[in-house]
């Protein structure tokens, strides 16, 4: 199936207007009232009066970034403020009200994810999902990923007949395969860091469009290291550029680690970091977690941690097998049925751990040069590895 890709200019003000109209003044104000009373925000902005918050946000909006140290933020700043102005006009409220609404939502999102890793889940908790990704560089560039979730989340093949992407000055948001800057990312894998450090409050920059400013994986690595506090995460990613250079990036809320490909190979999986510093940080945080909450050595928390490292090692073995580093090689990795916990293609089998009730629901392979994706979806009757590919070729329209 050929999917046309239409590239349009990003219009921050117009998009803000649309967002504001969809929200409306009553809903916006009701959400602000609810957020002001949210227990997650009580330790931080919950201690500030509305006047104090408005003063803080006004100063943030009026303070332009240091263009020498952060040239990318200097480019983003007027767009961010323009979008907020559009949202205010669309909702028919003041810029102050929109700024407060935007800020409180941003801070609640941060506090939600930080708090999640400060308290232990119940001992009978079950894994809700995980992923594994791989990049193989030979005479071509191929990527792949398995998405593992509970069976209740069965997916369906793509129904879209087109893709619309927005183009700012230096590149548009990534296509499912390749960005305008030539960077491909098969998607990340979750790595939660128990007792992770607090997020940095960098509003009004609620997100940072990394691939907008990157034309190589060297630039991706540089941006991650310079903008670590603007790119908080809890996982591992792989990136490859048009020259076949590839990296994996591990990041938490305030830290990042970068590993470069060995012999053109990158792989990553849930629950495990490849970079030495981040792997050490993850282990140290788990020790603090275990001591603080008296987690027994035989708990599923520790079993999960060990199982993820075993799966990562098996992925490396599979990626390093002789092969053409194209479609078949990727499928060899993603369809591995080694005994649990090594298996990459997860099935509902008796030998898996009690904590893991996931199966591989979506598995896809990407051909970088041809912007083509081969996707498989599990159904209640058949696993991903037993399905035929749905093939999608993304064609940029002139």
C-alpha positions as CSV (number, residue, x, y, z in Angstrom):
1,X,0.0,0.0,0.0
2,X,1.4,3.4,-1.0
3,X,0.7,6.1,1.5
4,X,1.2,9.7,0.2
5,X,3.0,12.1,2.6
6,X,2.0,15.8,2.4
7,X,4.4,18.4,3.8
8,X,2.8,21.6,5.1
9,X,4.2,24.6,6.8
10,X,3.9,24.7,10.6
11,X,1.7,27.5,11.7
12,X,1.9,27.9,15.5
13,X,-0.6,30.7,15.8
14,X,-3.3,28.9,13.7
15,X,-2.8,25.6,15.5
16,X,-3.0,27.4,18.9
17,X,-6.3,29.0,17.8
18,X,-7.7,25.6,16.9
19,X,-6.6,24.1,20.2
20,X,-8.2,27.1,22.1
21,X,-11.5,26.8,20.2
22,X,-11.7,23.1,20.9
23,X,-11.0,23.7,24.6
24,X,-13.2,26.7,25.2
25,X,-13.1,29.2,28.1
26,X,-15.3,27.2,30.5
27,X,-13.3,23.9,30.2
28,X,-10.0,25.7,30.4
29,X,-10.9,27.5,33.6
30,X,-12.4,24.4,35.1
31,X,-9.2,22.4,34.3
32,X,-7.2,25.2,36.0
33,X,-9.3,25.0,39.1
34,X,-9.0,21.2,39.2
35,X,-5.2,21.4,38.7
36,X,-4.8,23.9,41.4
37,X,-6.3,21.4,43.8
38,X,-4.4,18.4,42.5
39,X,-2.4,16.7,45.3
40,X,0.5,16.0,42.9
41,X,1.1,19.7,42.5
42,X,0.7,20.6,46.2
43,X,4.4,20.3,47.1
44,X,5.4,22.7,44.3
45,X,3.2,25.2,42.6
46,X,0.4,24.3,45.0
47,X,2.3,26.4,47.6
48,X,2.2,29.5,45.3
49,X,-0.7,32.0,45.0
50,X,-2.2,32.7,41.5
51,X,-0.5,36.1,41.5
52,X,2.9,34.5,42.2
53,X,2.4,31.9,39.5
54,X,1.3,34.6,37.0
55,X,4.4,36.6,37.8
56,X,6.7,33.6,37.3
57,X,5.1,32.7,34.0
58,X,5.1,36.2,32.7
59,X,8.9,36.4,33.4
60,X,9.5,33.1,31.7
61,X,7.6,34.2,28.5
62,X,9.4,37.5,28.4
63,X,12.9,36.0,29.0
64,X,14.5,35.0,25.7
65,X,17.1,32.1,25.8
66,X,20.8,32.7,25.4
67,X,21.2,32.3,21.7
68,X,24.9,31.6,22.0
69,X,24.5,28.7,24.4
70,X,21.0,27.5,23.2
71,X,20.5,28.6,19.6
72,X,17.8,26.0,19.1
73,X,15.8,27.4,22.0
74,X,16.2,30.9,20.6
75,X,14.6,29.7,17.4
76,X,11.8,27.9,19.3
77,X,10.9,30.6,21.7
78,X,8.9,32.9,19.5
79,X,7.0,29.9,18.1
80,X,6.1,28.7,21.6
81,X,4.8,32.1,22.7
82,X,2.9,32.5,19.4
83,X,1.2,29.2,19.9
84,X,0.1,30.3,23.4
85,X,-1.2,33.6,22.0
86,X,-3.2,31.7,19.4
87,X,-4.6,29.4,22.0
88,X,-5.7,32.4,24.1
89,X,-7.4,34.0,21.1
90,X,-9.1,30.8,20.2
91,X,-10.4,30.1,23.7
92,X,-11.4,33.8,24.2
93,X,-9.3,34.2,27.4
94,X,-6.2,36.1,28.4
95,X,-2.7,35.0,27.7
96,X,-2.1,34.7,31.4
97,X,-4.9,32.2,31.8
98,X,-3.6,30.1,28.9
99,X,-0.1,30.2,30.3
100,X,-1.3,29.0,33.7
101,X,-3.3,26.2,32.1
102,X,-0.4,25.1,30.0
103,X,2.1,25.3,32.9
104,X,-0.1,23.4,35.4
105,X,-0.7,20.6,32.9
106,X,3.0,20.4,32.1
107,X,4.0,20.2,35.8
108,X,1.3,17.6,36.6
109,X,2.6,15.4,33.8
110,X,6.1,15.7,35.2
111,X,5.0,15.0,38.8
112,X,2.9,12.0,37.7
113,X,5.8,10.2,36.1
114,X,8.3,11.1,38.9
115,X,5.9,10.0,41.6
116,X,5.2,6.7,39.9
117,X,8.8,5.6,40.4
118,X,9.0,6.8,44.0
119,X,6.6,4.2,45.4
120,X,6.8,0.4,45.0
121,X,4.0,-1.3,43.0
122,X,2.2,-4.2,44.7
123,X,4.0,-7.5,44.8
124,X,1.3,-9.1,42.6
125,X,1.7,-6.4,39.9
126,X,2.1,-7.6,36.3
127,X,4.1,-6.2,33.5
128,X,1.8,-4.1,31.2
129,X,4.1,-3.7,28.3
130,X,7.6,-3.6,26.8
131,X,9.5,-3.3,23.6
132,X,12.7,-4.3,21.8
133,X,14.3,-2.6,18.8
134,X,17.2,-3.3,16.5
135,X,19.2,-1.5,13.7
136,X,21.3,-3.4,11.2
137,X,23.6,-1.5,8.8
138,X,25.3,-3.4,6.0
139,X,25.1,-2.4,2.3
140,X,21.6,-1.1,3.2
141,X,19.9,0.1,6.4
142,X,17.2,-1.8,8.1
143,X,15.4,-1.3,11.4
144,X,12.9,-3.3,13.4
145,X,10.9,-3.4,16.6
146,X,8.5,-5.6,18.6
147,X,5.8,-4.0,20.8
148,X,4.8,-6.2,23.7
149,X,1.6,-5.5,25.6
150,X,-1.2,-7.4,27.4
151,X,-3.6,-9.2,25.1
152,X,-6.4,-6.7,25.9
153,X,-4.6,-4.2,23.7
154,X,-4.7,-6.0,20.3
155,X,-3.9,-3.6,17.5
156,X,-5.3,-3.3,14.0
157,X,-3.6,-2.5,10.7
158,X,-3.2,1.1,9.6
159,X,-6.3,2.6,8.1
160,X,-4.8,5.9,7.0
161,X,-4.8,6.9,3.4
162,X,-2.3,9.7,3.9
163,X,0.2,11.3,6.3
164,X,0.5,15.0,6.9
165,X,3.7,16.3,8.4
166,X,4.6,19.9,9.4
167,X,7.8,21.6,8.2
168,X,9.5,24.2,10.3
169,X,12.7,25.8,9.0
170,X,15.1,22.9,9.6
171,X,13.1,19.8,9.0
172,X,9.7,18.2,9.7
173,X,8.7,15.8,12.3
174,X,9.9,12.2,11.5
175,X,8.0,10.1,9.2
176,X,7.4,6.5,10.3
177,X,10.7,5.7,8.7
178,X,13.0,8.7,8.0
179,X,13.0,12.4,8.9
180,X,13.9,15.2,6.5
181,X,17.3,15.4,8.2
182,X,17.8,11.8,7.3
183,X,17.4,10.3,10.8
184,X,15.5,7.1,11.4
185,X,14.2,5.9,14.8
186,X,12.4,2.6,15.1
187,X,10.9,3.6,18.4
188,X,11.9,3.4,22.0
189,X,11.8,0.8,24.8
190,X,10.7,1.6,28.4
191,X,13.3,1.6,31.1
192,X,11.8,2.9,34.4
193,X,14.3,4.1,36.9
194,X,13.1,3.6,40.5
195,X,13.9,6.5,42.8
196,X,14.8,8.7,39.8
197,X,15.7,12.3,40.3
198,X,13.2,15.1,39.9
199,X,12.4,16.6,36.5
200,X,13.7,20.0,35.7
201,X,11.0,22.7,35.2
202,X,11.9,24.3,31.8
203,X,8.5,25.7,30.9
204,X,7.5,27.2,28.4
205,X,9.5,24.5,26.5
206,X,7.2,21.5,27.3
207,X,8.9,19.5,24.5
208,X,12.0,19.7,22.4
209,X,11.8,18.7,18.7
210,X,15.1,16.8,18.6
211,X,15.0,15.7,15.0
212,X,14.1,19.1,13.8
213,X,17.7,20.2,14.5
214,X,19.6,17.0,13.7
215,X,21.0,15.9,10.4
216,X,23.2,13.1,11.7
217,X,23.4,10.8,14.7
218,X,26.4,12.8,15.9
219,X,24.1,15.8,16.1
220,X,21.4,13.7,17.8
221,X,24.0,12.7,20.5
222,X,25.1,16.3,20.9
223,X,21.6,17.6,21.3
224,X,20.7,15.0,23.9
225,X,23.8,15.9,25.9
226,X,23.2,19.7,25.6
227,X,19.4,19.5,26.2
228,X,19.3,16.6,28.7
229,X,17.0,18.5,31.0
230,X,14.6,19.4,28.1
231,X,14.4,15.8,27.0
232,X,13.4,13.8,30.1
233,X,12.7,10.2,29.4
234,X,12.6,6.7,30.8
235,X,13.9,4.5,28.2
236,X,16.3,3.5,25.4
237,X,16.2,4.6,21.7
238,X,18.1,3.8,18.6
239,X,18.9,6.2,15.8
240,X,20.6,5.8,12.4
241,X,21.4,8.4,9.7
242,X,21.8,8.3,5.9
243,X,25.5,7.6,6.3
244,X,24.8,4.4,8.2
245,X,26.1,5.8,11.5
246,X,24.0,4.5,14.4
247,X,23.7,5.1,18.2
248,X,21.6,4.1,21.1
249,X,20.5,6.6,23.7
250,X,19.6,5.8,27.3
251,X,17.9,8.5,29.3
252,X,16.2,9.2,32.6
253,X,14.7,12.4,33.9
254,X,18.0,14.2,34.3
255,X,20.7,12.0,32.8
256,X,21.6,10.6,29.4
257,X,24.0,8.0,28.0
258,X,25.0,7.4,24.4
259,X,26.5,4.2,22.9
260,X,27.8,4.1,19.3
261,X,27.2,1.1,17.1
262,X,29.7,-1.7,17.0
263,X,30.1,-3.1,13.5
264,X,26.9,-1.3,12.3
265,X,24.7,-3.0,15.0
266,X,22.4,-1.4,17.6
267,X,19.9,-3.2,19.7
268,X,18.0,-2.3,22.9
269,X,15.2,-3.7,25.1
270,X,13.0,-2.8,27.9
271,X,14.4,-2.6,31.4
272,X,18.0,-2.4,30.4
273,X,20.6,0.4,29.6
274,X,23.6,-0.3,27.3
275,X,25.7,2.8,28.2
276,X,27.9,2.1,31.2
277,X,27.1,5.3,33.2
278,X,23.3,4.8,32.8
279,X,23.5,1.1,33.6
280,X,25.4,1.9,36.8
281,X,22.9,4.6,37.7
282,X,20.0,2.2,37.1
283,X,21.6,-0.4,39.4
284,X,22.4,2.1,42.1
285,X,18.8,3.4,42.1
286,X,17.4,-0.1,42.3
287,X,19.6,-0.7,45.4
288,X,18.2,2.4,47.0
289,X,14.7,1.3,46.1
290,X,15.2,-2.2,47.5
291,X,16.7,-0.9,50.8
292,X,14.1,1.8,51.3
293,X,11.1,-0.5,50.8
294,X,12.7,-3.7,52.1
295,X,12.3,-5.5,48.8
296,X,13.2,-9.2,49.2
297,X,15.9,-10.6,46.9
298,X,13.5,-13.1,45.4
299,X,10.9,-10.5,44.4
300,X,9.7,-10.1,40.9
301,X,11.3,-6.6,40.8
302,X,14.8,-8.2,40.9
303,X,13.8,-11.1,38.6
304,X,12.5,-8.6,36.0
305,X,15.8,-6.6,36.2
306,X,17.8,-9.8,35.6
307,X,15.5,-11.0,32.9
308,X,15.9,-7.8,30.9
309,X,19.7,-8.1,30.9
310,X,19.4,-11.7,29.7
311,X,17.1,-10.6,26.8
312,X,19.5,-7.8,25.8
313,X,22.4,-10.3,25.6
314,X,20.3,-12.7,23.5
315,X,19.4,-9.8,21.1
316,X,23.1,-9.1,20.6
317,X,23.8,-12.8,19.9
318,X,21.0,-12.8,17.2
319,X,22.1,-9.4,15.7
320,X,25.7,-10.6,15.3
321,X,24.7,-13.8,13.5
322,X,25.9,-14.0,9.9
323,X,23.3,-12.6,7.5
324,X,22.6,-10.0,4.9
325,X,21.4,-7.4,7.5
326,X,18.2,-6.9,5.6
327,X,14.6,-8.1,6.0
328,X,15.3,-11.7,6.8
329,X,18.0,-10.9,9.3
330,X,15.7,-8.5,11.1
331,X,13.0,-11.1,11.3
332,X,15.5,-13.6,12.7
333,X,16.0,-11.3,15.6
334,X,12.4,-10.3,16.2
335,X,10.9,-13.8,15.8
336,X,13.3,-15.5,18.2
337,X,11.5,-18.1,20.3
338,X,14.2,-19.0,22.9
339,X,13.0,-20.0,26.3
340,X,11.8,-17.2,28.6
341,X,13.3,-14.7,29.4
342,X,15.5,-14.7,26.2
343,X,12.6,-14.8,23.7
344,X,12.0,-11.7,21.6
345,X,8.7,-12.9,20.2
346,X,6.6,-13.3,23.3
347,X,3.9,-15.9,23.5
348,X,1.5,-17.0,26.2
349,X,3.6,-20.0,27.3
350,X,3.6,-21.8,30.7
351,X,7.3,-21.2,31.4
352,X,7.3,-17.4,31.5
353,X,7.5,-15.6,34.8
354,X,4.4,-14.9,36.8
355,X,5.0,-11.1,36.5
356,X,4.9,-11.2,32.7
357,X,1.5,-11.4,30.9
358,X,2.6,-9.7,27.7
359,X,2.7,-11.0,24.2
360,X,4.1,-9.4,21.1
361,X,1.2,-7.6,19.6
362,X,2.9,-5.6,16.9
363,X,6.1,-6.4,15.0
364,X,7.5,-4.2,12.2
365,X,10.5,-4.1,9.9
366,X,11.6,-0.8,8.2
367,X,13.5,-0.4,4.9
368,X,15.3,3.0,5.4
369,X,16.1,3.8,1.8
370,X,12.7,2.9,0.4
371,X,10.6,4.4,3.3
372,X,8.8,1.1,3.5
373,X,7.4,-0.5,6.6
374,X,6.4,-4.2,7.0
375,X,4.0,-4.6,9.9
376,X,2.4,-7.6,11.6
377,X,-0.4,-7.6,14.2
378,X,-1.3,-10.4,16.6
379,X,-4.9,-11.5,16.8
380,X,-6.6,-13.7,19.4
381,X,-6.2,-16.6,17.0
382,X,-2.6,-16.1,15.7
383,X,0.6,-14.6,17.1
384,X,2.6,-11.9,15.2
385,X,5.1,-14.4,13.9
386,X,2.3,-16.4,12.3
387,X,0.9,-13.4,10.4
388,X,1.5,-12.0,6.9
389,X,3.1,-8.5,6.5
390,X,1.0,-5.4,5.8
391,X,3.3,-3.4,3.6
392,X,3.3,0.5,3.6
393,X,5.4,2.6,1.3
394,X,5.5,6.3,2.3
395,X,5.8,8.5,-0.7
396,X,6.6,12.2,-0.2
397,X,4.5,14.4,-2.5
398,X,6.2,17.1,-4.6
